[in-house]
C-alpha cells in the first residue's frame, strides 16, 4: 500500500516543486521591477505598502496629474461609501466598489498589513487602531485603505517621502 501511495504522491510533489520555483521567480521579478522604479521606491516608504501594492497603484494611476485632488483617487477606486438620499433619508452605505478591483484589493491588503503587521508607529496606524476599537476591524481597514490611496497619490504628485514619526500636536 505504501508503494502505491508513493507512486501517486511523487508526481504531485514534483509539480508542487515546479510551481514553487515559478512563484519564487515571479516574486523576484516583481521585487526587481519595483526596486528599479523611483516612484515605487518612494511609495514603499509607507508602512504596509510592498512591491505589489506600489506597482499596482502606479500602473492604475499612471499619471498623478489626471486627478485634480488627491481625495478623488479613493473615490476612483471605489473606496468611498455609497449614499442613499431620498427626502429626509441620508444613509451612508457600503463602499461603492467602483473602479479597479485589483487596486482596491491591493490597497486593502496594504492597509491590513499596516494595521496588523507593522510594528512602526505612525499617525495613520494610530488613527486606524482608534477607528478599529470604535467601528470594527473591517471598517477601519477600509478607512485606512482610503487614506493610503490619498497619501500615495499626494506623495507621488509632490515627490515627497513618508514621514513615520508622530507629531505632538496632531492626532
NORZIFEN-V223244 format. One record per residue. RES is the residue in three letters. OMEGA is omega in whole degrees, 0 to 359 (none if undefined). D_FIRST is the distance of its C-alpha to the first C-alpha in Angstrom with 2 decimals. Layout:
RES:OMEGA:D_FIRST  RES:OMEGA:D_FIRST
This chain:
UNK:179:0.00  UNK:180:3.83  UNK:178:5.41  UNK:179:5.23  UNK:178:6.29  UNK:179:8.64  UNK:179:9.92  UNK:186:10.87  UNK:183:12.33  UNK:177:14.42  UNK:178:16.87  UNK:179:17.37  UNK:176:18.23  UNK:179:20.49  UNK:178:22.23  UNK:178:22.78  UNK:179:24.34  UNK:178:26.65  UNK:179:27.72  UNK:178:28.48  UNK:177:30.53  UNK:177:32.47  UNK:180:33.11  UNK:178:34.53  UNK:178:36.73  UNK:178:38.09  UNK:179:38.74  UNK:179:40.64  UNK:179:42.69  UNK:180:43.63  UNK:179:44.72  UNK:179:46.71  UNK:180:48.40  UNK:182:49.40  UNK:179:50.65  UNK:181:52.81  UNK:183:54.52  UNK:181:57.47  UNK:180:57.29  UNK:178:53.59  UNK:178:54.23  UNK:180:57.05  UNK:181:54.97  UNK:173:52.19  UNK:176:54.71  UNK:179:54.23  UNK:179:51.61  UNK:181:48.48  UNK:179:49.22  UNK:183:46.78  UNK:182:46.58  UNK:180:44.98  UNK:181:47.53  UNK:179:50.39  UNK:180:49.48  UNK:180:48.89  UNK:181:52.21  UNK:180:54.09  UNK:182:52.83  UNK:181:53.65  UNK:176:57.10  UNK:180:57.93  UNK:183:61.59  UNK:180:62.66  UNK:177:66.14  UNK:182:64.76  UNK:179:65.00  UNK:180:68.45  UNK:181:67.13  UNK:180:63.91  UNK:183:63.51  UNK:178:62.98  UNK:180:59.79  UNK:178:57.93  UNK:180:59.26  UNK:180:58.30  UNK:174:54.63  UNK:181:54.78  UNK:178:54.78  UNK:183:58.01  UNK:173:58.24  UNK:177:59.27  UNK:170:62.57  UNK:182:63.54  UNK:178:67.32  UNK:180:69.40  UNK:180:72.80  UNK:184:72.45  UNK:175:68.66  UNK:185:67.17  UNK:171:63.50  UNK:182:61.23  UNK:177:57.78  UNK:178:54.46  UNK:187:54.36  UNK:181:55.42  UNK:174:52.30  UNK:175:54.56  UNK:187:53.92  UNK:181:50.90  UNK:183:47.76  UNK:178:46.05  UNK:178:49.05  UNK:179:49.17  UNK:179:45.50  UNK:178:46.08  UNK:177:49.17  UNK:179:47.39  UNK:178:44.59  UNK:179:47.28  UNK:178:49.19  UNK:178:46.14  UNK:179:45.43  UNK:184:49.12  UNK:189:49.15  UNK:188:45.79  UNK:185:44.91  UNK:179:48.19  UNK:182:49.88  UNK:179:53.18  UNK:176:55.88  UNK:180:57.81  UNK:180:60.05  UNK:181:57.52  UNK:181:54.85  UNK:177:57.31  UNK:179:58.57  UNK:179:55.04  UNK:176:54.18  UNK:179:57.39  UNK:180:56.53  UNK:179:53.04  UNK:183:54.60  UNK:187:56.95  UNK:183:55.18  UNK:186:51.46  UNK:186:48.84  UNK:178:48.31  UNK:180:52.02  UNK:180:52.66  UNK:178:50.06  UNK:179:51.61  UNK:178:55.07  UNK:176:54.05  UNK:177:52.48  UNK:178:55.83  UNK:178:57.67  UNK:179:55.39  UNK:179:56.18  UNK:182:59.88  UNK:181:59.61  UNK:178:57.63  UNK:181:60.14  UNK:178:63.10  UNK:181:61.70  UNK:182:61.18  UNK:182:64.62  UNK:185:66.45  UNK:181:64.53  UNK:175:64.07  UNK:182:61.19  UNK:174:59.73  UNK:188:61.47  UNK:184:59.21  UNK:177:61.86  UNK:176:63.12  UNK:186:66.80  UNK:187:68.89  UNK:185:70.84  UNK:177:68.04  UNK:none:65.44
